[in-house]
Amino acid sequence: MDDTAILDAYSHAVSTAAAKITPSVVNIEIRQQRKRGEVRGGGSGFFFTPDGFILTNSHVVSGASQVDVTLLDGSRYTATMVGDDPHTDLAVVRISAPSQTAGEFGDSGGIRPGQVVVAVGNPYGFQCTVTAGVVSALGRTMRAKSGRLIDNVIQTDAALNPGNSGGPLVDSRGNVIGVNTAVILPAQGICFAIGSNTAKFVAGRLIRDGSITRGYIGVAGQTIPLHRRVIRYYNLPLESGVLVMSVEKGSPADRAGLCEGDIIIAYAEKSIGSVDDLHRLLTEEQLGVAAAVTAIRLTEKIEVTIVPVRAAGD
């Protein structure tokens, strides 16, 4: 292919992805009552069900006294808060409106660095702005405003600005693989999104319960592939695990003897292949319940017992 054909193919991929997701994207405006008076702010969001459920960032809508949503056609609705999870910087609001075009979730576990991605949002109020870039890195860790570490964050160079927060990050097929959440200023091209696999789990729990209560063990982790020799030697059912990037001093994991560099492969006798797998098991029901954690330390398989506690702020 010559250069023109390559650029045409890239342009087609970006425009097709944008055309698919844009009808799902909304502009969010909020009002907050503070001691010094009313404060206004805003961001982006997107429909993930046709009956009016909208996913956005917690920091966009948390504490709002009123949330207004503007659709692509200019129609405006007042939204109700469904649920808020500051630990993953995700929230769900809902409007009562005719059937909407919902964004389709993709698998954030299947994306790769260098893959083309497209972000759609409302930076500085400019509705449905499209930017494109690549997945710069996977498995990043970012601290939420609640103080809790968010694991398995996607880093991208698709340009984001204030107002993009809560908008979708999509792959070349237009499927949502992330929720845009943060930029590093004044750096350029360093932006972050919460993976769609995390977002799907959190959104479902928020619709069901309005909030999420988690078990906390005190590790920051990253999903990594396991060495084939280790998989064969221990006859492991999964080809990946959770690398312990850090262990908080005095935490349940620290007291149990889990160390930085260990690779968690099982929790409570259930195989762990990703950070999302671990999060799904650290539910309210696990609080105070001793669980066996299996990990690979260097080349040896070890087992420790951890008792999760309630996450701070829950």
C-alpha positions in Angstrom: 0.0 0.0 0.0 1.2 3.5 -0.8 1.1 6.3 1.9 -2.2 7.7 0.6 -3.9 4.3 0.9 -2.6 3.8 4.4 -3.8 7.3 5.5 -7.2 6.7 3.8 -7.5 3.4 5.7 -6.6 5.1 9.0 -9.1 7.9 8.3 -11.8 5.5 7.5 -11.2 3.5 10.7 -11.3 6.7 12.8 -14.4 8.2 11.1 -16.3 4.8 11.2 -15.6 4.4 14.9 -16.6 8.0 15.7 -19.8 7.6 13.7 -20.8 4.5 15.7 -20.2 5.9 19.2 -21.1 9.6 18.7 -24.9 9.1 19.0 -24.3 7.6 22.5 -22.3 10.5 23.8 -23.8 13.2 26.0 -22.8 16.5 27.5 -23.2 16.7 31.3 -23.6 19.9 33.3 -23.8 20.0 37.0 -24.6 22.5 39.8 -23.2 22.3 43.3 -24.3 24.3 46.3 -21.3 25.4 48.4 -20.8 27.9 51.2 -19.7 30.6 48.7 -22.7 30.0 46.4 -23.5 27.8 43.4 -20.6 26.2 41.5 -21.1 24.8 38.0 -19.1 22.2 36.2 -19.4 19.5 33.6 -18.0 16.7 31.6 -19.1 13.9 29.3 -20.8 10.6 29.5 -22.4 7.9 27.3 -25.5 5.7 27.2 -24.6 2.1 27.9 -28.2 0.9 27.9 -31.0 2.0 25.6 -33.3 2.9 28.5 -31.4 5.9 29.7 -28.5 4.7 31.9 -25.4 6.9 31.4 -21.9 6.1 32.5 -19.6 8.9 33.5 -16.8 9.8 36.0 -17.5 10.1 39.7 -15.6 13.3 39.8 -17.9 14.8 37.2 -21.2 14.3 39.1 -20.3 13.6 42.7 -21.9 16.0 45.2 -24.0 17.7 42.5 -27.3 19.2 43.5 -28.5 19.0 39.9 -27.3 17.1 36.8 -28.4 18.2 33.4 -27.8 16.1 30.3 -27.7 17.4 26.7 -28.1 14.8 23.8 -26.6 15.0 20.3 -29.8 16.5 18.9 -29.7 19.3 21.5 -32.5 18.0 23.7 -31.9 18.5 27.4 -32.9 16.4 30.4 -32.5 16.5 34.2 -30.8 13.3 35.3 -31.1 11.4 38.6 -28.1 9.8 40.4 -28.2 6.0 40.3 -24.9 5.2 41.9 -21.4 6.5 42.5 -18.1 4.7 43.0 -15.3 7.2 43.8 -12.8 4.4 44.2 -12.9 3.7 40.4 -13.9 7.3 39.5 -17.1 5.9 37.9 -20.8 6.9 38.3 -24.1 6.1 36.7 -26.9 8.6 36.1 -30.2 8.1 34.3 -32.6 10.2 32.3 -36.2 9.5 31.3 -36.2 9.7 27.5 -37.2 7.7 24.5 -35.0 4.7 23.5 -31.4 5.8 23.1 -28.5 4.4 21.0 -26.3 2.6 23.5 -22.5 2.2 23.2 -21.3 -1.4 23.0 -18.6 -2.5 25.5 -15.5 -4.2 24.1 -13.0 -6.3 26.0 -10.3 -4.1 27.5 -8.4 -7.2 28.4 -7.8 -7.9 24.7 -6.3 -4.5 23.7 -2.6 -4.0 23.0 -0.1 -1.1 23.0 0.0 0.6 19.7 -3.6 -0.1 18.9 -5.6 2.7 17.4 -8.2 4.3 19.7 -10.7 7.1 19.4 -12.0 9.4 22.2 -15.2 11.3 22.0 -16.3 14.0 24.5 -17.2 17.6 25.1 -13.9 19.5 25.9 -14.6 23.0 27.1 -18.2 22.5 26.0 -17.5 21.8 22.4 -19.9 19.0 21.9 -18.9 15.6 20.4 -15.2 16.4 19.7 -13.3 13.5 18.2 -9.6 12.8 18.8 -7.6 9.8 17.9 -4.4 8.2 19.0 -3.0 4.9 20.2 -2.9 2.8 23.4 0.4 4.0 24.9 0.6 1.5 27.7 -1.5 -0.9 29.8 -1.6 -1.8 33.4 -1.0 1.7 34.8 -2.0 2.5 38.4 -3.7 5.8 39.2 -4.8 7.2 42.5 -8.5 8.2 42.7 -9.7 11.2 44.6 -10.8 8.9 47.3 -7.2 7.9 47.8 -7.6 4.3 46.6 -5.4 3.1 43.8 -7.2 2.2 40.5 -5.4 -0.7 38.9 -5.2 -1.7 35.2 -5.7 1.8 33.8 -5.2 2.4 30.1 -2.7 5.1 29.0 -3.4 6.7 25.7 -2.1 9.7 23.7 -5.6 10.5 22.2 -5.9 14.2 23.2 -8.2 14.8 26.2 -9.0 18.2 27.8 -11.3 19.4 30.6 -14.8 18.3 29.6 -13.7 15.0 28.1 -13.9 13.3 31.5 -16.5 10.5 31.5 -16.6 10.1 27.7 -15.9 6.8 25.9 -12.6 5.6 24.5 -13.3 3.2 21.7 -11.4 0.8 19.4 -11.4 0.9 15.6 -14.8 -0.9 15.6 -16.4 1.7 17.8 -16.7 -0.5 20.8 -16.0 1.1 24.2 -12.8 -0.2 25.7 -12.4 2.6 28.3 -13.9 5.5 30.1 -11.7 8.6 29.8 -10.9 9.9 33.3 -7.7 12.0 33.6 -4.8 13.8 32.0 -1.4 14.8 33.3 -0.8 18.5 33.0 1.3 20.2 31.6 2.5 17.0 29.9 1.0 16.4 26.4 -0.2 13.0 25.2 -0.4 11.4 28.6 -4.1 10.5 29.2 -5.8 7.8 31.1 -9.0 5.7 30.9 -10.7 3.2 33.2 -10.8 -0.2 31.3 -14.2 -1.3 30.0 -14.1 -4.6 31.9 -13.8 -2.7 35.2 -16.5 -0.2 34.0 -19.0 -3.0 33.1 -18.6 -4.6 36.5 -18.9 -1.3 38.4 -21.9 -0.1 36.4 -23.8 -3.3 36.9 -23.3 -3.1 40.7 -24.2 0.6 40.8 -27.5 -0.1 39.0 -28.2 -3.0 41.4 -27.1 -1.5 44.7 -26.3 2.2 44.2 -22.8 1.7 45.6 -20.0 -0.9 46.0 -18.6 -2.1 49.3 -15.2 -3.8 48.7 -12.9 -6.0 50.6 -9.4 -4.4 50.9 -6.1 -6.3 51.0 -3.6 -3.5 50.4 -1.9 -4.3 47.1 -1.5 -2.4 43.8 -1.4 -4.9 41.0 -0.9 -5.3 37.2 -2.1 -8.1 34.9 0.8 -9.8 33.3 1.4 -13.0 31.2 2.9 -16.0 33.0 6.0 -17.8 31.7 5.1 -20.9 29.7 7.4 -23.0 31.9 5.6 -21.9 35.0 2.2 -22.7 33.4 3.4 -26.2 32.4 5.2 -27.0 35.6 2.3 -26.1 37.9 -0.4 -27.1 35.4 -2.1 -23.7 35.7 -5.5 -23.2 34.1 -4.8 -19.5 33.1 -1.9 -17.9 31.2 -1.8 -14.7 33.2 -1.8 -13.5 36.8 -1.6 -10.3 38.9 1.9 -8.9 39.6 2.1 -7.3 43.0 3.5 -3.8 42.3 3.4 -2.6 45.9 2.1 -3.7 49.3 0.8 -1.1 51.7 2.5 -1.3 55.1 0.3 -2.7 57.8 -2.3 -3.9 55.3 -3.8 -7.4 55.3 -1.5 -8.4 52.5 1.5 -7.1 54.4 0.5 -9.0 57.5 0.0 -12.1 55.5 3.6 -11.9 54.0 2.7 -11.1 50.4 5.6 -9.2 48.8 6.3 -6.9 45.9 7.1 -9.0 42.9 4.8 -11.9 43.8 2.3 -13.0 41.1 -1.1 -13.8 42.4 -2.7 -16.7 40.6 -5.5 -17.8 42.9 -7.8 -16.3 45.6 -10.0 -18.4 47.8 -9.3 -21.4 45.5 -10.5 -19.5 42.4 -8.0 -18.9 39.6 -7.0 -15.3 39.1 -5.9 -14.2 35.6 -6.3 -10.4 35.9 -6.8 -7.5 38.3 -10.5 -7.5 37.4 -10.8 -11.1 38.5 -9.3 -10.2 41.9 -11.6 -7.1 42.2 -14.7 -9.3 41.5 -13.8 -11.6 44.4 -13.1 -8.8 46.9 -16.8 -8.3 47.6 -18.7 -7.3 50.7 -19.2 -11.0 51.5 -15.5 -11.5 51.8 -15.0 -8.9 54.6 -13.4 -10.6 57.6 -13.3 -14.0 55.9 -9.9 -15.7 55.8 -8.9 -16.7 52.2 -6.0 -18.6 50.8 -4.0 -16.6 48.3 -1.7 -18.6 45.9 1.1 -16.8 44.3 4.3 -17.4 42.3 7.4 -16.0 44.1 10.4 -16.2 41.7 9.7 -19.7 40.5 8.1 -21.2 43.6 4.4 -21.5 44.3 3.5 -20.1 47.8 0.3 -19.8 49.7 -0.6 -17.2 52.3 -3.8 -16.5 54.2 -5.3 -13.0 53.9 -8.3 -11.6 55.8 -9.8 -8.6 53.8 -11.0 -5.6 55.6 -13.5 -2.8 54.6 -11.9 -0.4 52.1 -11.4 3.1 53.6 -14.3 5.4 52.7 -16.9 2.6 52.2 
